[in-house]
Structure formats: C-alpha cells, structure tokens
Amino acid sequence: MRKKIIILILIVIFIFLLKISIDLKSNTSSVEYAAGKIMTYKIHNDYNQGSFDYSKRGYYINTYKMPNSPWFYIISMGVQYTGGYSIDISEVKIDKNNDVEVIVKENSPKRDETVITVLTYPTVCLELNIKPNNIKIINTEGEIFKALNWN
C-alpha cells in the first residue's frame, strides 16, 4: 500500500512539473487594439515554410491566403559565415490603430568563443492572427529591417 501511495505521489509531481514546463514554453500573447478586437501573436523559432532567400537581412511576409489565416513575419539576420549567431524577438508592441512594432535582439558569438565554420541563416518568425495596418521591425540598436517581399 505504501508503495502505491509513493508511486501515485511521484506521478502527480511528474504531471505537475510537465505542466509547468509546457506553460513556460507557451509564447502566445494577445493585445486589445481597438474596441473589442484582439490581436494575438506567437513567436516561432523553428518556422521553415515557404521558399525565401534567408541569405538577405530583412523580413518576409507569408500567409496561407485563406479567410482568417494568420500572417507570418519571418525575420532574418541574413547569411552568417560561422555558428554562434541567433535572433530573438525581445518585444512586440501593438497600438490601438493596429500598428505593430517588433524589437529583435541579434546575438553574435563572443570574440574568444570557438564556433564552427559553416553558413548559418538565423531567423525567427512572428505569427499574427490579423494583418497589421503597419509593421516596423527594428533591432535593439535601432536599425530597421526592410521588407523583402509583399503579399
């Protein structure tokens, strides 16, 4: 009987820890931008749909071209000649006019860090449930990312 109780307690603890882990990985947020209208966004670090030229620095716009389809903004650092580079979305600001400002942090390897010599294409994807009126994507240094395609 004592073994069954201990096993049951361990299962409950495992499920609780698993739920915390799943909640921490959740990256969906929402903002009310007009009277009762909600814009939600998700951040994807593993988006790889579409045939885009990730060697260029900027962002691509993609959608499924169906009613109520989400809008994807794939932000690329462009080609990097070693490993150790990454790009992360630091902040997403949505105002009442349905304008979006995205701030990204571009990470590069430290000077003394050993990295692999290989071409890399650091990207991150922002998924919006509604197409914004305007979108501005900048890095933490204030440099603006240009749109590389228009849908």
C-alpha positions as CSV (number, residue, x, y, z in Angstrom):
1,M,0.0,0.0,0.0
2,R,2.8,2.4,0.9
3,K,4.5,1.8,-2.5
4,K,1.3,2.6,-4.3
5,I,0.9,5.9,-2.5
6,I,4.5,6.8,-3.2
7,I,4.1,6.0,-6.9
8,L,0.9,8.0,-7.0
9,I,2.6,11.0,-5.4
10,L,5.5,10.7,-7.9
11,I,3.1,10.6,-10.8
12,V,1.3,13.7,-9.6
13,I,4.6,15.5,-9.1
14,F,5.7,14.5,-12.6
15,I,2.4,15.7,-14.2
16,F,2.7,19.0,-12.3
17,L,6.3,19.6,-13.4
18,L,5.3,18.6,-17.0
19,K,2.5,21.2,-17.0
20,I,4.9,23.9,-15.7
21,S,7.3,23.0,-18.4
22,I,4.6,23.3,-21.1
23,D,3.3,26.6,-19.7
24,L,6.9,28.1,-19.7
25,K,7.2,27.2,-23.4
26,S,3.9,28.9,-24.3
27,N,4.7,32.0,-26.3
28,T,1.3,33.3,-27.2
29,S,0.2,36.7,-26.2
30,S,-2.7,38.9,-27.0
31,V,-3.4,42.7,-27.1
32,E,-6.7,44.5,-27.5
33,Y,-6.0,47.1,-30.2
34,A,-9.5,48.5,-30.9
35,A,-12.9,48.3,-29.2
36,G,-13.2,44.6,-28.5
37,K,-10.8,43.5,-31.2
38,I,-7.9,41.3,-30.1
39,M,-4.6,40.7,-31.9
40,T,-2.7,37.6,-30.8
41,Y,0.8,36.8,-31.6
42,K,3.1,33.8,-31.3
43,I,6.8,33.5,-31.7
44,H,8.2,30.6,-33.6
45,N,11.9,29.7,-33.5
46,D,11.6,26.8,-35.9
47,Y,9.4,28.2,-38.8
48,N,10.6,26.9,-42.1
49,Q,7.7,27.2,-44.6
50,G,8.0,29.0,-47.9
51,S,10.9,29.4,-50.2
52,F,12.5,32.5,-49.1
53,D,16.1,33.7,-49.5
54,Y,17.3,33.8,-45.9
55,S,20.7,35.0,-47.0
56,K,19.3,38.5,-47.1
57,R,18.8,40.7,-44.0
58,G,15.2,41.8,-43.5
59,Y,11.8,40.2,-43.2
60,Y,9.4,38.2,-45.3
61,I,5.6,38.2,-45.1
62,N,3.7,34.9,-45.6
63,T,0.1,33.8,-45.2
64,Y,-2.0,30.8,-46.3
65,K,-4.3,33.2,-48.4
66,M,-7.4,31.8,-46.8
67,P,-10.1,33.6,-44.8
68,N,-8.9,34.2,-41.2
69,S,-5.5,32.8,-42.0
70,P,-2.6,34.0,-39.7
71,W,0.1,36.3,-41.0
72,F,3.8,35.2,-40.6
73,Y,6.7,37.7,-40.5
74,I,9.9,35.8,-40.9
75,I,12.8,37.9,-39.7
76,S,16.3,37.1,-41.0
77,M,19.7,38.3,-39.9
78,G,21.0,37.3,-43.4
79,V,23.8,34.8,-44.0
80,Q,26.4,34.4,-41.3
81,Y,29.7,32.7,-42.0
82,T,30.1,30.9,-38.7
83,G,27.9,29.4,-36.0
84,G,27.0,31.2,-32.8
85,Y,24.6,33.7,-34.3
86,S,20.9,33.9,-33.3
87,I,18.0,36.3,-33.4
88,D,15.2,36.6,-30.8
89,I,12.1,38.8,-30.5
90,S,12.5,41.0,-27.5
91,E,9.3,42.9,-27.6
92,V,6.1,43.2,-29.6
93,K,4.1,46.5,-29.3
94,I,0.6,46.8,-30.7
95,D,-1.2,50.1,-30.6
96,K,-4.9,51.0,-30.8
97,N,-4.5,51.7,-34.6
98,N,-3.5,48.1,-35.2
99,D,0.2,49.2,-35.9
100,V,2.9,46.8,-34.7
101,E,6.5,47.4,-33.7
102,V,8.7,44.4,-33.2
103,I,12.1,44.7,-31.4
104,V,14.6,41.9,-32.1
105,K,17.9,41.2,-30.5
106,E,20.6,40.0,-32.8
107,N,23.1,37.8,-31.0
108,S,26.7,37.1,-32.2
109,P,29.4,34.9,-30.8
110,K,31.9,36.4,-28.3
111,R,35.4,37.2,-29.7
112,D,37.1,34.4,-27.9
113,E,34.3,31.8,-28.4
114,T,35.1,28.8,-30.6
115,V,32.5,28.4,-33.3
116,I,32.0,26.1,-36.3
117,T,32.8,27.4,-39.7
118,V,29.5,27.0,-41.6
119,L,27.0,29.2,-43.3
120,T,24.1,29.9,-41.0
121,Y,20.8,31.8,-41.6
122,P,19.5,32.9,-38.2
123,T,15.7,33.6,-38.4
124,V,12.7,34.0,-36.1
125,C,9.1,34.1,-37.0
126,L,6.3,36.2,-35.6
127,E,2.7,34.9,-36.2
128,L,-0.1,37.4,-36.0
129,N,-3.8,36.4,-36.2
130,I,-4.7,39.7,-38.0
131,K,-2.7,41.6,-40.7
132,P,-1.5,44.9,-39.1
133,N,-2.0,48.2,-40.7
134,N,1.7,48.9,-40.4
135,I,4.6,46.9,-39.1
136,K,8.0,48.1,-38.1
137,I,10.8,45.7,-37.2
138,I,13.9,47.1,-35.6
139,N,16.8,45.6,-33.6
140,T,17.8,46.8,-30.2
141,E,20.4,49.1,-31.8
142,G,17.6,50.9,-33.7
143,E,18.4,49.5,-37.1
144,I,15.3,48.9,-39.3
145,F,14.7,45.6,-41.1
146,K,13.4,46.1,-44.6
147,A,10.5,44.1,-46.1
148,L,11.9,41.7,-48.7
149,N,8.6,40.7,-50.2
150,W,5.0,41.8,-50.2
151,N,1.9,39.6,-50.1
